[in-house]
Amino acid sequence: MEGRPITAVSQTNGLATKMSDRSSLVPSMHFPTGAREAFAMEFGRFLDQADTVAQSEQLFDLLSNFALNLDCPWIAYGPPTLDQRFLNPIRRDPPIMLNYPDGWQERYLEMGYDRIDPIIKTSRQRTSAFRWSDVYKDANTTEQERRVLDEAATFGLRSGISVPLHGPQGRVAIMSFAQCMDHGFPNRAVTYLELAALHFHLRHAELSHLVRTEGSPELSSREIECILWAARGKTSWEIATIIGISINTVNFHIRNVMRKLDTGSRTVAAIRAVNIGIVEP
């Protein structure tokens, strides 16, 4: 995608691109004047810094820090199905980037919650940011779908908003922001987070050719082979059969990958290995 990211944001919203106009992206709502000015300053700082980074991971860190100003320690960005890239490696969906608790990531994949996640369903139907609480209370949300949100809350994701990011050919990415509290999101906070998500999405598109970051952990060829098959959903027994080594040796290599990628879960390790370009699914 061509052009400076702030230009893309401004074009989307029909606004001028002057640096002095950046705070005008956010309409006046009901925050105290001091807080309103502070948030506007933080938003402008996020836009400025996002222009200078060279890697998507740095961009994600900037967005994470900005979201903390609005009491959102958890954020997630990616296609609506977490294992979609594993199933169709030809399609160039956005990579998954998230800092959700490892336990919830593993539970989500283990239970196949992508098939019943009401946030995914709503994101395909909406074009603007929405609160999870509104989805939960919607009469069209089933009890089974509500269970996904109830269980997320037990891992600390008690309330949140999601921003659908629709693209060409029916593609959609979702940016979600979550809190560990139930006090909800004021309208101004939703607006800030939606604009920040859009800016991230457009800027990330410019950086998407940088698949692998400098300083990614080095894996041996056997470790890469084992985590590749793990990313494709194979068990240790299946991997051992495919590549002709013992189950214990497979588990040894996968534990090494988990250690190098700093996670206690083989599922999360597989996701991270794909996301930073160590393996291609």
C-alpha positions in Angstrom: 0.0 0.0 0.0 1.4 3.3 -1.1 1.8 6.6 0.9 2.4 7.6 4.4 0.1 5.8 6.9 -1.3 9.1 8.3 -2.4 9.9 4.7 -4.2 6.6 4.5 -6.0 7.3 7.7 -6.9 10.8 6.7 -8.3 9.6 3.3 -10.4 7.0 5.0 -12.0 9.6 7.2 -12.1 12.5 4.7 -9.8 14.6 6.8 -6.8 16.8 6.1 -3.3 15.2 6.7 -1.6 18.1 8.6 0.2 17.0 11.7 -1.7 19.7 13.7 -5.0 18.2 12.6 -4.4 14.7 14.0 -6.2 15.2 17.2 -9.3 16.2 15.1 -9.6 12.6 14.1 -11.3 12.0 17.4 -14.7 13.7 18.0 -15.5 15.5 21.2 -17.4 13.3 23.7 -17.7 13.1 27.4 -14.2 12.8 28.9 -13.0 15.5 31.3 -11.0 18.1 29.4 -7.6 17.1 31.0 -8.2 13.4 30.0 -9.4 14.4 26.5 -6.2 16.3 25.9 -4.0 13.6 27.3 -5.6 10.9 25.2 -5.3 13.1 22.1 -1.6 13.6 22.8 -1.1 9.8 23.2 -3.0 9.1 20.0 -0.9 11.7 18.1 2.3 10.1 19.6 1.2 6.7 18.4 0.6 8.0 14.9 4.0 9.7 14.8 5.9 6.7 16.1 4.0 4.3 13.8 5.4 6.2 10.9 9.0 5.5 11.9 9.0 1.7 12.7 10.4 -0.8 10.3 8.8 -4.0 11.6 5.3 -5.1 12.2 6.2 -6.4 15.7 7.4 -2.9 16.7 4.1 -1.5 15.4 2.2 -4.1 17.4 4.2 -3.0 20.5 3.3 0.6 19.9 -0.4 -0.2 19.6 -0.2 -2.3 22.8 1.3 0.6 24.7 -1.4 3.0 23.3 -4.2 0.6 24.3 -2.8 0.5 27.9 -3.8 4.2 28.1 -7.4 3.0 27.8 -7.0 0.1 30.3 -6.6 -2.6 27.6 -3.7 -4.9 28.3 -4.8 -7.5 25.8 -5.0 -7.0 22.1 -5.3 -9.4 19.1 -5.0 -8.9 15.3 -5.5 -11.3 12.5 -7.8 -13.2 10.3 -11.1 -14.5 11.8 -9.9 -18.1 12.1 -6.7 -18.6 14.1 -5.6 -21.7 12.1 -6.8 -20.4 8.7 -3.2 -19.9 7.4 -2.4 -23.5 8.3 -5.3 -24.7 6.2 -4.7 -22.5 3.1 -1.1 -21.3 2.9 -1.6 -19.8 -0.6 -4.0 -17.1 0.7 -2.2 -14.1 2.0 -4.1 -13.3 5.1 -2.7 -11.0 7.8 -0.4 -12.9 10.2 -1.8 -13.4 13.7 -0.4 -11.0 16.3 -1.7 -11.1 19.8 -0.7 -10.9 23.5 -3.7 -12.8 24.9 -2.8 -15.2 27.8 -1.2 -18.4 26.6 -3.8 -20.4 28.5 -6.7 -18.8 26.6 -4.9 -19.2 23.2 -4.4 -22.9 23.8 -7.9 -23.4 25.1 -9.4 -21.5 22.2 -7.6 -23.7 19.7 -8.1 -26.9 21.6 -11.9 -26.4 21.7 -12.2 -25.1 18.2 -13.9 -21.9 19.4 -13.3 -20.2 16.1 -16.3 -22.2 14.8 -18.7 -20.6 17.4 -17.0 -17.4 18.3 -19.7 -14.6 18.2 -17.0 -12.0 17.7 -16.0 -13.6 14.4 -19.7 -13.9 13.3 -20.4 -10.2 14.2 -17.2 -9.0 12.5 -18.3 -10.5 9.2 -21.6 -8.7 9.5 -20.4 -5.3 10.8 -18.2 -2.5 9.4 -17.6 -0.5 12.5 -16.3 -1.2 16.0 -18.6 -3.0 18.5 -18.6 -3.9 22.1 -18.5 -7.5 23.2 -21.2 -6.7 25.8 -23.6 -5.8 23.0 -22.9 -9.1 21.2 -23.4 -11.0 24.5 -26.8 -9.3 25.0 -27.9 -9.7 21.4 -31.0 -11.9 21.0 -29.3 -13.6 18.0 -26.3 -14.8 20.1 -26.8 -18.4 21.2 -26.0 -19.8 24.6 -23.1 -21.8 23.0 -21.7 -18.6 21.6 -22.0 -16.8 24.9 -20.0 -19.6 26.5 -16.9 -18.5 24.5 -17.1 -15.0 26.0 -17.9 -16.4 29.5 -14.8 -18.6 29.3 -12.6 -15.8 28.0 -13.6 -13.8 31.1 -12.1 -16.6 33.3 -8.7 -16.0 31.6 -8.9 -12.2 32.3 -10.6 -11.0 29.1 -13.8 -9.7 30.8 -14.8 -7.0 28.4 -13.7 -5.7 25.0 -14.3 -4.2 21.7 -13.5 -5.5 18.2 -12.9 -3.6 15.0 -13.7 -5.4 11.7 -11.2 -4.4 9.0 -12.7 -5.4 5.6 -10.5 -5.6 2.5 -10.8 -6.7 -1.1 -12.2 -10.1 -2.2 -14.2 -10.5 1.0 -11.1 -10.6 3.2 -11.5 -9.4 6.8 -9.1 -8.9 9.6 -10.2 -8.3 13.2 -8.5 -6.1 15.8 -9.7 -6.7 19.4 -9.0 -4.9 22.6 -9.8 -6.5 25.9 -9.9 -5.4 29.6 -9.8 -7.4 32.8 -12.6 -5.2 34.2 -16.3 -4.9 33.5 -16.7 -1.1 33.5 -17.1 -1.0 29.7 -15.9 1.4 27.0 -17.0 5.1 26.7 -17.8 6.2 23.2 -14.6 8.2 23.0 -12.5 5.2 23.9 -14.1 3.1 21.2 -13.4 5.9 18.7 -9.7 6.1 19.6 -9.3 2.4 19.5 -11.1 2.1 16.2 -8.9 4.7 14.6 -5.8 3.2 16.0 -6.8 -0.2 14.7 -7.4 1.2 11.2 -4.0 3.0 11.3 -2.3 -0.2 12.4 -3.9 -2.2 9.7 -2.9 0.2 6.9 0.6 0.7 8.2 1.0 -3.1 8.7 0.1 -3.6 5.1 3.1 -1.5 4.1 5.4 -3.6 6.3 4.0 -7.0 5.4 6.9 -7.9 3.2 9.0 -8.1 6.4 7.9 -11.6 7.3 10.8 -12.5 9.5 12.2 -10.2 12.1 15.9 -9.7 12.8 16.9 -11.5 15.9 14.3 -14.3 15.6 15.5 -17.3 17.5 17.6 -19.8 15.6 16.1 -23.3 15.3 17.8 -26.4 14.1 16.6 -28.0 10.9 15.0 -30.8 12.9 13.3 -28.4 15.3 11.9 -26.5 12.3 10.7 -29.8 10.8 8.9 -30.8 14.0 7.2 -27.5 14.7 6.2 -27.3 11.1 4.2 -30.5 11.4 2.9 -29.4 14.8 1.6 -26.3 13.1 -0.2 -28.5 10.7 -2.0 -30.2 13.5 0.0 -33.4 13.7 0.5 -35.2 17.0 4.0 -36.3 18.2 3.2 -39.9 17.1 2.3 -38.7 13.6 5.3 -36.5 13.4 7.6 -39.3 14.5 6.1 -41.6 11.8 6.4 -38.9 9.1 10.0 -38.0 9.6 11.2 -41.3 10.9 12.4 -40.5 14.5 11.1 -41.6 17.9 8.2 -39.9 19.7 10.6 -39.0 22.6 12.9 -37.3 20.1 10.0 -35.3 18.6 9.0 -34.2 22.0 12.6 -33.2 22.8 12.7 -30.9 19.7 9.3 -29.4 20.3 10.3 -28.6 23.9 13.4 -26.9 22.6 11.2 -24.8 20.3 8.9 -23.9 23.2 11.9 -22.8 25.2 13.4 -20.7 22.4 10.0 -19.0 21.7 9.4 -18.5 25.4 6.0 -20.3 25.7 4.8 -23.3 27.7 2.5 -24.5 25.0 3.3 -26.4 21.8 0.2 -24.9 20.1 1.2 -21.3 20.9 4.8 -22.1 19.9 3.6 -23.4 16.5 1.5 -20.2 16.0 4.5 -18.0 16.9 6.8 -19.9 14.6 4.5 -19.3 11.7 3.9 -15.6 12.6 7.6 -14.7 12.7 8.4 -16.6 9.6 10.4 -19.4 11.1 8.2 -22.0 9.3 5.8 -21.7 6.4 2.5 -23.6 7.0 
